[in-house]
Amino acid sequence: MLITFKTPAYADITMFGDVAKALIKMMGHSGTVPGAILADDVPMALENLRAAVKHNPDAPLNPHRDNDEETPRGEGVSLSHRAMPLLEMLAAAARDGKNVMWDQS
């Protein structure tokens, strides 16, 4: 499953579903899909996600694979790299006072 984040203030972002759900929860949302954060709540979601990344930026955040042998041990994408596009989107939405929505794609 893929999840696409949308806001009028930034280009759409599509992520693996399990990665996106983890980031959604770090923003302080329940993790439901579809979902949204109203413009008034975007700054708090941005701060929550920034705090989670700052707490453990190098933690791996990798999509679940049916065959774990496909990803060599020790390799992965860090939380800070996975979260970067969403942090930029939230910052743009906060700056422009726009909602952020996401849905399964």
N, CA and C atoms as an extended XYZ file, in Angstrom:
315
Properties=species:S:1:pos:R:3:atomname:S:1:resname:S:1:resid:I:1 pbc="F F F"
N         0.841       -1.170        0.000 N   MET     1
C         0.000        0.000        0.000 CA  MET     1
C         0.893        1.241        0.000 C   MET     1
N         0.447        2.244       -0.722 N   LEU     2
C         1.110        3.545       -0.747 CA  LEU     2
C         0.162        4.579       -0.161 C   LEU     2
N         0.728        5.597        0.464 N   ILE     3
C        -0.060        6.706        1.010 CA  ILE     3
C         0.474        7.989        0.404 C   ILE     3
N        -0.451        8.831       -0.069 N   THR     4
C        -0.079       10.106       -0.661 CA  THR     4
C        -0.552       11.242        0.232 C   THR     4
N         0.378       12.128        0.563 N   PHE     5
C         0.093       13.327        1.350 CA  PHE     5
C        -0.142       14.472        0.371 C   PHE     5
N        -1.131       15.327        0.687 N   LYS     6
C        -1.462       16.447       -0.196 CA  LYS     6
C        -1.743       17.705        0.609 C   LYS     6
N        -1.338       18.820        0.049 N   THR     7
C        -1.673       20.143        0.554 CA  THR     7
C        -1.517       21.112       -0.607 C   THR     7
N        -2.316       22.170       -0.653 N   PRO     8
C        -2.164       23.150       -1.733 CA  PRO     8
C        -0.831       23.909       -1.675 C   PRO     8
N        -0.146       23.832       -0.556 N   ALA     9
C         1.085       24.602       -0.361 CA  ALA     9
C         2.352       23.880       -0.814 C   ALA     9
N         2.232       22.605       -1.277 N   TYR    10
C         3.434       21.817       -1.561 CA  TYR    10
C         3.063       20.696       -2.526 C   TYR    10
N         4.069       20.166       -3.202 N   ALA    11
C         3.848       19.039       -4.115 CA  ALA    11
C         3.415       17.800       -3.326 C   ALA    11
N         2.636       16.932       -3.964 N   ASP    12
C         2.211       15.689       -3.332 CA  ASP    12
C         3.416       14.815       -3.010 C   ASP    12
N         3.299       14.056       -1.913 N   ILE    13
C         4.353       13.130       -1.494 CA  ILE    13
C         3.725       11.752       -1.337 C   ILE    13
N         4.326       10.748       -1.958 N   THR    14
C         3.852        9.371       -1.837 CA  THR    14
C         4.918        8.546       -1.125 C   THR    14
N         4.465        7.764       -0.129 N   MET    15
C         5.361        6.933        0.677 CA  MET    15
C         4.780        5.539        0.829 C   MET    15
N         5.658        4.580        1.193 N   PHE    16
C         5.167        3.264        1.573 CA  PHE    16
C         4.214        3.430        2.747 C   PHE    16
N         3.158        2.623        2.785 N   GLY    17
C         2.118        2.755        3.799 CA  GLY    17
C         2.605        2.644        5.221 C   GLY    17
N         3.450        1.659        5.518 N   ASP    18
C         3.896        1.486        6.903 CA  ASP    18
C         4.815        2.610        7.354 C   ASP    18
N         5.630        3.132        6.448 N   VAL    19
C         6.488        4.275        6.770 CA  VAL    19
C         5.615        5.504        7.008 C   VAL    19
N         4.664        5.742        6.115 N   ALA    20
C         3.775        6.903        6.238 CA  ALA    20
C         2.984        6.840        7.542 C   ALA    20
N         2.451        5.665        7.873 N   LYS    21
C         1.675        5.540        9.114 CA  LYS    21
C         2.543        5.829       10.341 C   LYS    21
N         3.780        5.365       10.325 N   ALA    22
C         4.675        5.647       11.447 CA  ALA    22
C         4.906        7.146       11.585 C   ALA    22
N         5.115        7.832       10.467 N   LEU    23
C         5.329        9.281       10.508 CA  LEU    23
C         4.061       10.016       10.940 C   LEU    23
N         2.915        9.541       10.487 N   ILE    24
C         1.636       10.151       10.881 CA  ILE    24
C         1.473       10.067       12.401 C   ILE    24
N         1.810        8.919       12.961 N   LYS    25
C         1.704        8.755       14.419 CA  LYS    25
C         2.694        9.662       15.138 C   LYS    25
N         3.883        9.842       14.571 N   MET    26
C         4.870       10.745       15.178 CA  MET    26
C         4.380       12.188       15.167 C   MET    26
N         3.508       12.529       14.217 N   MET    27
C         2.944       13.875       14.163 CA  MET    27
C         1.879       14.077       15.242 C   MET    27
N         1.480       12.991       15.911 N   GLY    28
C         0.473       13.093       16.953 CA  GLY    28
C        -0.915       12.719       16.488 C   GLY    28
N        -1.019       12.126       15.310 N   HIS    29
C        -2.305       11.704       14.751 CA  HIS    29
C        -2.496       10.223       15.053 C   HIS    29
N        -3.713        9.749       14.933 N   SER    30
C        -4.014        8.351       15.245 CA  SER    30
C        -3.413        7.366       14.260 C   SER    30
N        -3.094        7.816       13.058 N   GLY    31
C        -2.546        6.921       12.045 CA  GLY    31
C        -3.585        6.379       11.091 C   GLY    31
N        -4.803        6.878       11.185 N   THR    32
C        -5.850        6.398       10.288 CA  THR    32
C        -5.630        6.908        8.865 C   THR    32
N        -6.075        6.097        7.909 N   VAL    33
C        -5.985        6.451        6.500 CA  VAL    33
C        -7.355        6.184        5.894 C   VAL    33
N        -7.991        7.164        5.272 N   PRO    34
C        -7.527        8.532        5.036 CA  PRO    34
C        -7.565        9.359        6.316 C   PRO    34
N        -6.874       10.495        6.246 N   GLY    35
C        -6.827       11.389        7.390 CA  GLY    35
C        -6.420       12.787        6.976 C   GLY    35
N        -6.458       13.688        7.940 N   ALA    36
C        -6.106       15.080        7.654 CA  ALA    36
C        -5.721       15.790        8.937 C   ALA    36
N        -4.970       16.857        8.755 N   ILE    37
C        -4.648       17.769        9.848 CA  ILE    37
C        -5.114       19.142        9.396 C   ILE    37
N        -5.972       19.750       10.187 N   LEU    38
C        -6.471       21.085        9.852 CA  LEU    38
C        -5.349       22.108        9.969 C   LEU    38
N        -5.463       23.163        9.205 N   ALA    39
C        -4.426       24.194        9.135 CA  ALA    39
C        -4.011       24.684       10.524 C   ALA    39
N        -4.957       24.850       11.427 N   ASP    40
C        -4.635       25.333       12.773 CA  ASP    40
C        -3.773       24.344       13.568 C   ASP    40
N        -3.850       23.059       13.205 N   ASP    41
C        -3.115       22.021       13.928 CA  ASP    41
C        -1.796       21.628       13.260 C   ASP    41
N        -1.546       22.131       12.061 N   VAL    42
C        -0.331       21.776       11.326 CA  VAL    42
C         0.939       22.184       12.076 C   VAL    42
N         1.027       23.396       12.649 N   PRO    43
C         2.265       23.747       13.375 CA  PRO    43
C         2.606       22.769       14.503 C   PRO    43
N         1.607       22.292       15.224 N   MET    44
C         1.858       21.328       16.304 CA  MET    44
C         2.306       19.990       15.730 C   MET    44
N         1.697       19.550       14.638 N   ALA    45
C         2.121       18.304       13.988 CA  ALA    45
C         3.565       18.420       13.517 C   ALA    45
N         3.915       19.578       12.970 N   LEU    46
C         5.282       19.826       12.526 CA  LEU    46
C         6.254       19.738       13.698 C   LEU    46
N         5.933       20.359       14.791 N   GLU    47
C         6.805       20.318       15.972 CA  GLU    47
C         6.917       18.908       16.536 C   GLU    47
N         5.807       18.167       16.549 N   ASN    48
C         5.844       16.781       17.038 CA  ASN    48
C         6.775       15.927       16.188 C   ASN    48
N         6.680       16.058       14.861 N   LEU    49
C         7.524       15.275       13.976 CA  LEU    49
C         8.982       15.705       14.098 C   LEU    49
N         9.229       17.007       14.183 N   ARG    50
C        10.605       17.485       14.382 CA  ARG    50
C        11.209       16.915       15.662 C   ARG    50
N        10.421       16.900       16.726 N   ALA    51
C        10.909       16.385       18.015 CA  ALA    51
C        11.223       14.897       17.916 C   ALA    51
N        10.391       14.130       17.228 N   ALA    52
C        10.632       12.697       17.065 CA  ALA    52
C        11.915       12.448       16.281 C   ALA    52
N        12.121       13.233       15.233 N   VAL    53
C        13.328       13.083       14.420 CA  VAL    53
C        14.560       13.489       15.225 C   VAL    53
N        14.457       14.582       15.961 N   LYS    54
C        15.586       15.067       16.756 CA  LYS    54
C        15.973       14.055       17.840 C   LYS    54
N        14.968       13.378       18.393 N   HIS    55
C        15.203       12.406       19.457 CA  HIS    55
C        16.038       11.217       18.970 C   HIS    55
N        15.818       10.779       17.721 N   ASN    56
C        16.538        9.616       17.218 CA  ASN    56
C        16.668        9.686       15.698 C   ASN    56
N        17.452       10.626       15.171 N   PRO    57
C        17.503       10.862       13.722 CA  PRO    57
C        18.056        9.705       12.901 C   PRO    57
N        18.923        8.890       13.489 N   ASP    58
C        19.558        7.820       12.731 CA  ASP    58
C        18.837        6.480       12.835 C   ASP    58
N        17.718        6.456       13.551 N   ALA    59
C        16.957        5.211       13.666 CA  ALA    59
C        16.465        4.791       12.287 C   ALA    59
N        16.598        3.505       11.954 N   PRO    60
C        16.099        3.075       10.642 CA  PRO    60
C        14.571        3.058       10.617 C   PRO    60
N        14.013        3.512        9.529 N   LEU    61
C        12.569        3.460        9.332 CA  LEU    61
C        12.363        2.862        7.955 C   LEU    61
N        12.274        1.538        7.906 N   ASN    62
C        12.207        0.811        6.649 CA  ASN    62
C        10.844        0.153        6.483 C   ASN    62
N        10.378        0.075        5.244 N   PRO    63
C         9.106       -0.605        5.013 CA  PRO    63
C         9.231       -2.087        5.316 C   PRO    63
N         8.151       -2.683        5.777 N   HIS    64
C         8.115       -4.114        6.060 CA  HIS    64
C         8.247       -4.880        4.748 C   HIS    64
N         9.056       -5.893        4.767 N   ARG    65
C         9.216       -6.751        3.580 CA  ARG    65
C         8.825       -8.180        3.959 C   ARG    65
N         8.184       -8.873        3.024 N   ASP    66
C         7.833      -10.270        3.265 CA  ASP    66
C         9.087      -11.122        3.404 C   ASP    66
N        10.141      -10.766        2.659 N   ASN    67
C        11.384      -11.512        2.703 CA  ASN    67
C        12.475      -10.581        3.215 C   ASN    67
N        12.805      -10.705        4.484 N   ASP    68
C        13.786       -9.814        5.096 CA  ASP    68
C        15.177       -9.951        4.474 C   ASP    68
N        15.432      -11.023        3.733 N   GLU    69
C        16.734      -11.208        3.120 CA  GLU    69
C        16.968      -10.255        1.959 C   GLU    69
N        15.909       -9.586        1.482 N   GLU    70
C        16.057       -8.634        0.379 CA  GLU    70
C        16.830       -7.392        0.807 C   GLU    70
N        16.778       -7.041        2.067 N   THR    71
C        17.485       -5.873        2.578 CA  THR    71
C        18.648       -6.349        3.434 C   THR    71
N        19.877       -6.105        2.990 N   PRO    72
C        21.030       -6.536        3.790 CA  PRO    72
C        21.006       -5.903        5.171 C   PRO    72
N        21.432       -6.652        6.171 N   ARG    73
C        21.464       -6.128        7.548 CA  ARG    73
C        22.388       -4.922        7.625 C   ARG    73
N        21.999       -3.972        8.442 N   GLY    74
C        22.827       -2.791        8.617 CA  GLY    74
C        22.535       -1.704        7.600 C   GLY    74
N        21.764       -2.030        6.573 N   GLU    75
C        21.413       -1.018        5.587 CA  GLU    75
C        19.967       -0.607        5.810 C   GLU    75
N        19.690        0.629        5.625 N   GLY    76
C        18.337        1.123        5.766 CA  GLY    76
C        18.322        2.616        5.600 C   GLY    76
N        17.130        3.138        5.608 N   VAL    77
C        16.948        4.576        5.461 CA  VAL    77
C        16.592        5.132        6.833 C   VAL    77
N        17.289        6.165        7.244 N   SER    78
C        17.096        6.730        8.583 CA  SER    78
C        15.794        7.516        8.677 C   SER    78
N        15.348        7.648        9.907 N   LEU    79
C        14.151        8.429       10.194 CA  LEU    79
C        14.292        9.848        9.660 C   LEU    79
N        15.450       10.459        9.834 N   SER    80
C        15.624       11.844        9.378 CA  SER    80
C        15.455       11.960        7.863 C   SER    80
N        15.938       10.967        7.110 N   HIS    81
C        15.766       11.015        5.653 CA  HIS    81
C        14.331       10.722        5.238 C   HIS    81
N        13.690        9.763        5.893 N   ARG    82
C        12.293        9.438        5.559 CA  ARG    82
C        11.375       10.616        5.862 C   ARG    82
N        11.645       11.325        6.952 N   ALA    83
C        10.759       12.397        7.397 CA  ALA    83
C        10.980       13.713        6.655 C   ALA    83
N        12.135       13.890        6.023 N   MET    84
C        12.479       15.180        5.419 CA  MET    84
C        11.400       15.739        4.480 C   MET    84
N        10.899       14.978        3.515 N   PRO    85
C         9.880       15.557        2.626 CA  PRO    85
C         8.607       15.964        3.372 C   PRO    85
N         8.208       15.152        4.346 N   LEU    86
C         7.005       15.473        5.105 CA  LEU    86
C         7.227       16.693        5.991 C   LEU    86
N         8.407       16.831        6.564 N   LEU    87
C         8.726       18.031        7.346 CA  LEU    87
C         8.648       19.280        6.475 C   LEU    87
N         9.169       19.190        5.260 N   GLU    88
C         9.111       20.329        4.344 CA  GLU    88
C         7.669       20.647        3.963 C   GLU    88
N         6.859       19.610        3.735 N   MET    89
C         5.454       19.828        3.400 CA  MET    89
C         4.721       20.501        4.556 C   MET    89
N         4.925       19.985        5.763 N   LEU    90
C         4.257       20.573        6.930 CA  LEU    90
C         4.687       22.015        7.149 C   LEU    90
N         5.954       22.315        6.937 N   ALA    91
C         6.435       23.692        7.092 CA  ALA    91
C         5.767       24.611        6.070 C   ALA    91
N         5.637       24.153        4.837 N   ALA    92
C         4.980       24.957        3.799 CA  ALA    92
C         3.502       25.151        4.121 C   ALA    92
N         2.848       24.092        4.574 N   ALA    93
C         1.429       24.191        4.923 CA  ALA    93
C         1.226       25.123        6.116 C   ALA    93
N         2.113       25.054        7.102 N   ALA    94
C         2.012       25.947        8.266 CA  ALA    94
C         2.212       27.394        7.847 C   ALA    94
N         3.195       27.617        6.992 N   ARG    95
C         3.489       28.969        6.518 CA  ARG    95
C         2.307       29.571        5.750 C   ARG    95
N         1.637       28.735        4.930 N   ASP    96
C         0.527       29.220        4.103 CA  ASP    96
C        -0.842       29.017        4.729 C   ASP    96
N        -0.896       28.425        5.917 N   GLY    97
C        -2.177       28.207        6.590 CA  GLY    97
C        -3.078       27.226        5.855 C   GLY    97
N        -2.514       26.103        5.406 N   LYS    98
C        -3.266       25.111        4.626 CA  LYS    98
C        -3.383       23.788        5.384 C   LYS    98
N        -4.445       23.054        5.096 N   ASN    99
C        -4.638       21.711        5.636 CA  ASN    99
C        -3.672       20.747        4.968 C   ASN    99
N        -3.399       19.625        5.634 N   VAL   100
C        -2.632       18.529        5.052 CA  VAL   100
C        -3.516       17.281        5.121 C   VAL   100
N        -3.667       16.622        3.979 N   MET   101
C        -4.512       15.431        3.901 CA  MET   101
C        -3.702       14.250        3.387 C   MET   101
N        -4.125       13.040        3.677 N   TRP   102
C        -3.479       11.864        3.125 CA  TRP   102
C        -4.523       10.788        2.876 C   TRP   102
N        -4.219        9.949        1.884 N   ASP   103
C        -5.119        8.873        1.495 CA  ASP   103
C        -4.305        7.774        0.850 C   ASP   103
N        -4.890        6.606        0.811 N   GLN   104
C        -4.258        5.456        0.164 CA  GLN   104
C        -4.246        5.680       -1.341 C   GLN   104
N        -3.114        5.377       -1.987 N   SER   105
C        -3.059        5.556       -3.436 CA  SER   105
C        -2.728        4.260       -4.140 C   SER   105
